[in-house]
Amino acid sequence: MAGAGRQLVVRGPGCPARALLALASAACYGLVDLSGGLLSRRLHFAVVTFLGQVGGLLSAVTAALLASAEPVRPVDAP
């Protein structure tokens, strides 16, 4: 399993990991906002939107593979 043994621990209100995650999120949002605006001047808006969605999907899949989590059991599902 990819990412086995790796775990990001975020505990307590003063945890520096929370601030780092917030800064990383803000940086990603700003980068995507800027690049989307620049690309939309040169490409059709549908192409820019599609590229943004593909980038988001790749980021989400990467994060899911790197994060460790407990497996979902049938008893957990509604």
C-alpha positions as a printed Julia matrix, in Angstrom:
78×3 Matrix{Float64}:
   0.0    0.0     0.0
   1.42   3.38   -0.99
   1.96   5.73    1.91
   1.86   2.97    4.52
   3.52   4.07    7.71
   3.28   7.78    6.89
   0.94   9.87    8.95
   0.48  13.6     9.35
  -0.43  14.38   12.93
  -2.31  17.64   13.47
  -3.26  18.11   17.12
  -4.06  21.06   19.34
  -4.9   24.63   18.46
  -1.26  25.8    18.48
   0.08  23.05   16.23
   2.44  24.47   13.56
   1.3   21.81   11.07
  -2.08  23.55   10.86
  -0.46  26.82    9.89
   1.74  25.1     7.31
  -1.23  23.31    5.77
  -3.17  26.58    5.62
  -0.25  28.38    3.97
   0.21  25.58    1.44
  -3.49  25.66    0.63
  -3.46  29.44    0.16
  -0.35  29.23   -2.04
  -1.94  26.55   -4.25
  -5.15  28.57   -4.56
  -3.25  31.72   -5.51
  -1.09  29.9    -8.04
  -4.08  28.3    -9.71
  -6.0   31.59   -9.73
  -3.11  33.42  -11.36
  -2.31  30.72  -13.91
  -5.99  30.27  -14.78
  -6.32  33.99  -15.47
  -3.22  34.03  -17.65
  -4.21  30.9   -19.55
  -7.75  32.1   -20.18
  -6.34  34.95  -22.27
  -4.72  32.48  -24.66
  -6.99  29.42  -24.56
 -10.73  28.79  -24.59
 -12.27  28.9   -21.12
 -13.46  25.29  -21.41
  -9.89  24.08  -21.97
  -8.64  26.06  -18.97
 -11.47  24.67  -16.82
 -10.72  21.11  -17.96
  -7.01  21.51  -17.19
  -7.86  22.87  -13.74
 -10.13  19.92  -13.01
  -7.51  17.4   -14.16
  -4.89  19.11  -11.97
  -7.23  19.01   -8.98
  -7.98  15.34   -9.55
  -4.29  14.47   -9.76
  -3.6   16.4    -6.56
  -6.45  14.67   -4.74
  -5.36  11.21   -5.88
  -1.77  11.92   -4.85
  -2.87  13.13   -1.42
  -5.11  10.09   -0.97
  -2.29   7.71   -1.84
   0.18   9.41    0.5
  -2.16   9.77    3.48
  -2.66   6.83    5.78
  -6.15   6.01    6.94
  -8.03   3.19    8.53
  -9.78   0.91    6.03
 -13.54   1.34    5.72
 -15.44  -1.57    7.21
 -19.02  -2.58    6.35
 -20.07  -1.55    9.85
 -18.85   2.04    9.11
 -21.07   2.48    6.07
 -24.65   3.67    6.6
